[in-house]
Amino acid sequence: RVQMATKIINVLKDDNFENVLRIFQETPANEVIFVLPKKHEALSNDDHFYILSEAATEQGKNVMVLASNPDINDLALKYNLGVLTSAKINSQSSSQKNKKDNRAKKTVVDEPKEVEPEEASEPDDEGEVSEDDSPSDMMQGRGMTDIIKPPLEKDKKTNVKISKKAERPFEIEVRNEEVNKEESSDSERDNDTIRGAIDEIESVWQKQSNADRLSVNKLGPTFLVKRPKVISFSFLNLSKKTLTLLGISVVVLFVVVLFVTTGSAKIIIKPVAHSLDLSLTINTSDKFSSVNLENRTIPGQLFSIEKRVEQTFPATGERDIIQKARGKIAIYNEYGTAPQVLIATTRFESSGGLIFRTLKTVTVPGTKVINGEIIPGSIEVEIIADKAGEFYNIDAGRFTIPAFKEKGDNDRYQKYYGMSKEPMKGGIVGKAKVVTDQDYLKAKETVHNMVVSDAENALKSQAAELKILSSTSPLVKEVKSTAQVDEAVNDFTISETVELESVAFREADLYDLATRYVETVNNLDVFSEKINLEFKDVEFNKESKILQFKVLAKGSAYSRVNKDKVIGDLMGKNENDIKEYFKGAEGISVARVILSPFWVKKVPTNIERIKFELQYE
């Protein structure tokens, strides 16, 4: 009778089916037991079991599956593979039937005794289990004591419990009393083989393995198993009362550890607040490179802006007047390089024959040669009509000097002339609009405010995030009006040009200087968000380019608290010690120490478990 060699293959959750199938096909054992985890990739679907079943049939191998997943067991049974379970095998006597009956019977094998796992040995006559053939990682602390086997043909042999395959991994024959001693001996040897395989599987389930999962040699991947002696323990054998007591012990131990190792403290202190009323005179300039507490100076940046505004206003006065027309002309000299003097009241004649006179003496420059081109000399002058009336309100045009023609100097008459760009206007006899004092002053003030506002806005735009004090006075460079008081016009235009210079500075530098002053002089802590600044007596020195102003700082300052000292003093102190400590503490308005969790009675001595917070009102 040929003895059966048993191969145990432990399949891990990430093993692929191809590798597992190759190991199965290469093993010389004629019986293979697959140990499957609850979740795995190999042997997890119909295709895998179909291929494995075909390979087993082709090689004449018996296959059994040991898995905790009932779906996997169903798949194994579906494809006529044996299934192993963990139910205990009870020792029972086999019912013996007449040899003629030969129907399937159930034989119960005595429960194998638990033994200490031993080092793998050479294969014996009953089976083949070696370190090379054993799995590398097996379930730990488990015992497998029952086997479900597939059924035999109807005419003979009975498997343990369930039968699903004609060729069984372990066969146990049931014979009647007439079976001879030789057949009985063979049956006993089969039973011994089954018990040995069950003991081996149970030993594998109970062992703890530190072996490598998979090694590669010339023959392909094989599972390596190290078998240290272990003491197995199963929670399934404990009563509910024992498990309850064990759970309570774990909770108590956890609470004790938590009580000893945890605990924190939070120290909250409100320093005493002091009223702050500070006045400092500050100088700022681009000449200063840093904040200087002693000299009260801060660095700044010089800005210069020039703006011009022009606006037209209506004349509101009205009265009877006799007024001459007037305007401006440019006098040209194309005669020679020598300048020509024209005295006041020099006559200029329009193309229509109307006479206008100059109001002041002027000198007309001579001609110039620039890049080979003769450029006539010129000068602008105001002229007024010889007589009053609207008849002299003429359009722009050319004017000649009659005196040269009267002297017979035709060449000068042709080459000295005047040109107007705008019409002559203002000539009137009768009622007309006139500029009043109020018209003029109001128009002038309006233009001034507009130009100053434009200059200040332009300065702030250039300064960007820097602080600009707007109280500096701009320099008025020029004011012009197209009409004076009592002059007859319907409207008039006033223009003004101003220049604004100032020094901008960083507000943070100012807060820095004020803070350092309070901390140095009063030994208090002060914060920018706790004070308000006001500026007075702003003055810009145009010669030195230094901006001087007075700053008023009002708000709150606070007593200083030494954080490190307070934490060090409170370490390890209980509630009474903490209260006593703060009774004599100076500069502290309110103090709170929060210990947590609730069972903590002292401030921790580990500084990392202490939080410190200062609160300023």
GIHU-V103131 format. One record per backbone hydrogen bond with DSSP energy under -1.0 kcal/mol. NH is the residue of the N-H (numbers start at 1). CO is the residue of the C=O. E is the energy in kcal/mol with one decimal. If there is no record, write none. Layout:
NH,CO,E  NH,CO,E
This chain:
7,31,-2.8  9,33,-3.0  11,35,-2.7  15,12,-1.4  20,16,-1.7  21,17,-2.9  22,18,-2.2  23,19,-2.2  24,20,-2.1  25,21,-2.5  26,22,-1.9  27,23,-1.4  31,5,-1.4  32,62,-2.7  33,7,-3.2  34,64,-3.0  35,9,-2.7  36,66,-2.9  41,13,-1.0  49,45,-1.7  50,46,-2.6  51,47,-2.5  52,48,-2.5  53,49,-2.5  54,50,-2.3  55,51,-2.5  56,52,-2.4  57,53,-2.2  58,54,-2.5  59,55,-2.2  61,56,-2.3  62,30,-2.6  64,32,-2.4  65,82,-2.2  66,34,-3.3  73,69,-1.8  74,70,-2.3  75,71,-1.9  76,72,-2.4  77,73,-2.4  78,74,-2.3  79,75,-1.5  80,77,-1.6  81,76,-2.9  82,63,-2.5  83,148,-1.3  84,65,-3.2  101,98,-1.4  102,98,-1.2  124,127,-1.1  142,205,-1.5  146,85,-1.2  148,83,-1.5  149,160,-2.8  158,172,-1.4  162,160,-1.1  179,176,-1.7  184,180,-2.2  185,181,-2.4  186,182,-2.0  187,183,-2.3  188,184,-2.2  189,185,-2.1  190,186,-2.1  191,187,-2.4  192,188,-2.5  193,189,-2.1  194,190,-2.3  195,191,-2.7  196,192,-2.5  197,193,-2.3  198,194,-2.8  199,195,-2.6  200,196,-2.3  201,197,-2.7  202,198,-2.9  203,199,-2.5  204,200,-2.2  205,201,-2.6  206,202,-1.9  207,203,-1.3  215,222,-1.6  217,220,-1.1  220,217,-1.7  222,215,-1.7  237,234,-1.2  238,235,-1.5  243,239,-2.4  244,240,-2.5  245,241,-2.5  246,242,-2.5  247,243,-2.4  248,244,-2.5  249,245,-2.3  250,246,-2.1  251,247,-2.2  252,248,-2.7  253,249,-2.6  254,250,-2.6  255,251,-2.6  256,252,-2.5  257,253,-2.6  258,254,-2.7  259,255,-2.8  260,256,-2.3  261,257,-2.8  262,258,-2.0  264,596,-3.2  265,609,-2.3  266,594,-2.1  267,611,-3.3  268,592,-3.3  269,613,-2.5  270,590,-3.2  272,587,-2.1  274,557,-3.8  276,555,-2.9  278,553,-3.3  280,551,-2.4  282,549,-3.0  283,296,-1.9  284,547,-2.5  288,285,-1.2  292,297,-2.7  296,292,-1.0  297,292,-1.7  298,283,-2.0  300,285,-1.9  301,504,-2.5  303,502,-2.8  305,500,-3.1  307,498,-2.2  309,496,-2.4  311,494,-2.5  313,492,-3.6  315,490,-2.5  317,434,-1.9  319,432,-1.9  321,430,-3.1  323,428,-3.6  326,425,-2.5  327,383,-2.1  329,381,-2.5  330,419,-2.8  331,379,-3.3  332,417,-3.1  333,377,-2.7  334,415,-2.7  340,364,-2.5  342,362,-3.3  345,358,-2.1  346,343,-1.3  348,356,-3.1  349,400,-2.8  350,354,-2.8  353,350,-1.8  356,348,-2.9  357,384,-2.7  358,346,-1.6  359,382,-1.5  362,342,-2.8  364,340,-3.8  367,336,-2.1  368,375,-3.1  370,373,-3.0  373,370,-1.5  375,368,-4.6  377,333,-1.6  379,331,-1.6  381,329,-2.7  383,327,-2.7  384,357,-2.2  385,325,-3.5  386,355,-2.3  389,323,-1.9  392,389,-1.2  393,390,-1.9  394,392,-2.1  399,418,-3.2  400,349,-2.2  406,402,-2.4  407,403,-1.5  408,405,-1.0  409,404,-2.2  410,408,-1.6  413,409,-2.1  414,410,-1.9  415,411,-1.6  416,412,-1.8  417,332,-1.3  418,399,-3.1  419,330,-1.7  420,397,-2.4  424,394,-2.6  425,326,-2.3  428,323,-2.8  430,321,-3.1  432,319,-2.0  434,317,-2.1  435,487,-1.9  440,436,-2.2  441,437,-2.7  442,438,-2.3  443,439,-2.0  444,440,-2.3  445,441,-2.4  446,442,-2.2  447,443,-2.2  448,444,-2.1  449,445,-2.5  450,446,-2.0  451,447,-2.3  452,448,-2.3  453,449,-2.3  454,450,-2.2  455,451,-2.0  456,452,-2.6  457,453,-2.5  458,454,-2.2  459,455,-2.0  460,456,-2.5  461,457,-2.2  462,458,-1.9  463,459,-2.2  464,460,-1.3  466,463,-2.0  467,505,-3.8  475,499,-3.7  477,497,-2.7  478,497,-1.6  480,495,-2.8  482,493,-2.1  486,435,-4.1  487,484,-1.8  492,313,-3.0  494,311,-2.6  495,480,-2.6  496,309,-2.5  497,478,-2.7  498,307,-2.8  499,475,-2.9  500,305,-3.7  502,303,-2.2  504,301,-2.7  505,467,-1.8  510,506,-1.2  511,507,-2.4  512,508,-2.3  513,509,-2.2  514,510,-2.4  515,511,-2.9  516,512,-2.5  517,513,-2.0  518,514,-2.2  519,515,-2.7  520,516,-2.2  521,517,-2.8  522,518,-2.2  525,558,-3.5  530,527,-1.8  531,528,-1.2  532,554,-3.1  534,552,-1.9  536,550,-2.7  539,548,-2.6  541,546,-2.3  545,541,-2.1  547,284,-2.6  548,539,-2.9  549,282,-2.2  550,536,-3.0  551,280,-3.1  552,534,-2.8  553,278,-3.2  554,532,-2.3  555,276,-1.9  556,530,-1.5  557,274,-2.9  558,525,-3.0  559,272,-2.3  563,561,-1.1  566,562,-2.2  567,563,-2.4  568,564,-2.3  569,565,-2.5  570,566,-1.8  571,567,-1.1  572,603,-2.0  573,570,-2.1  578,574,-2.3  579,575,-2.1  580,576,-2.3  581,577,-2.1  582,578,-1.9  589,270,-2.9  590,270,-1.5  592,268,-2.8  594,266,-2.8  596,264,-2.4  600,597,-1.7  603,573,-2.2  609,606,-2.0  610,607,-1.5  611,265,-2.7  613,267,-2.7  615,269,-2.7
